[in-house]
Amino acid sequence: MILSQKDLAKQHYLIGLNCLAIAKKRRFQDKALIQMACQYFLTAIQYDTTAPDPYVKLGYVLGVFKGYRRAILYLKKALELAPQHGEAKQLYAYIHKKVKDSPARTERSHPFPPPSSKERVQA
């Protein structure tokens, strides 16, 4: 059986969700597992750039690690794809407030890459 790009994207997204769930249970102490979850989300995006959920989860993880400005990029993309996406709207509002209320500073390094220029949304 040959899987479609969307099917492959869904599989990678679901594996990423499982990794993220385990990482949450471990209180985000397992950096390799977090990186693995993010890699699965990024691969899901490569297979299907129109699905908002992987962008939302990447935004969530970035927010957890205070990568607020990068998180905003992923969440904007999710909202561009699905303007009524509840989780994306909530996370975007929360993180946008964090960015607005915090002084400009260098963000901490993260266990995954920033969005590629193809994935970025113009502010």
N, C-alpha and C positions, 0 to 999 in steps of 0.2 A: 504494500500500500504506500503510495506516494502522498506525502502531506503537502498541503498548500502553504504558501508563505504565512497566511493568517493563522493556520493551524500550528505552524512552528513557533510563531510569535506567542500564541496562547500557551503553548507548552513551556516555553522559556519563562514567560510571565508567571505561570503557576509555580514553577520550580523556584523562581526568585521569591515569591510569596512565602513558600515553605521555609526557605533559608531565613527570610526576614522574621518569620514567626519564631523560629528557634533562637535567632539572635535576640529578639525581644525578651524571651524567657530567660536568656542568659544576661540580661541587662546590658546588652550591647558591648559586652566585654570581649567577644570573639571577633576580632577585626577581620580575620580571614573569611569568616562566614558572612560578615556584612559586605565585604568586597565581592564575594561570590554572588550574593543576592543582587548587588548592583550590576554586576557583569551580566547576569541573566536578564535584568531589566533592559540594559543597553542592547543586548542581542535581540530581545523582543522588539525593541524599537527599530533595529536594523531590518527585521523581517516585516514589520508593519508599522510604518510611520504615522498611520492614521488612528491608532488605538491610544486613547488618553491615559489609561491606567498605568502603564509602565512609567510615563512621565510623572504622574502623581506620586508613585512610590519612590522614585528617585528624589523628587522634591522633599518628600517626607524624611528620607534618610539624611539628606543634606541638612535639613532643618534640625534634626536631632543632633548633628555634629556642628551646628552653628555655621554652616555654609549657606547663610541666608541668601546672599546675592545669587549664587548658583541655583539654589532651590527656586527662587523666583523665576529664573529662566525656564526651568522645567515645568513649573506650575502654569506659567503664561502659555506655554505650548499646549498643555493639557486643556486649558480653558479656551484656547483658540480652536481646538478640535471639538470640544464639548462644553460650550459656554454654561450649561446648567449642571455640570458635574459637581455634586454636593461636596465631596471630600476635597476636590481641588479648590473650590471656592473658599471653604473654611481654612484650609492650610495657607492659601494665598493671603487671605486677610490677616491671619495670625502672624505669618512670617513678614509680610509687608509692614505690619506694625512694629515688629522687632527691628527691622532695618531702619525704619523711620525714627524710632526712639533711641537707637544706639549710635554712638559716634562712629565716624568712618574709621575703619581699622583693617588691617590685613586679616583675612580669614585664615583659620587653622588649615593645615593640610588635611586632605581627605584620602580615604583608601580607594578612590575611584576617580576617573578623569572628569574634567568639566565637559559640558555639552559641546558637541562639534558645531562648527559654524552652520552646518545644514540644519541642525536641530534648534538653533537659537531663534528666538522671536524678537523682533525689533521692539524696543521699549517705546 
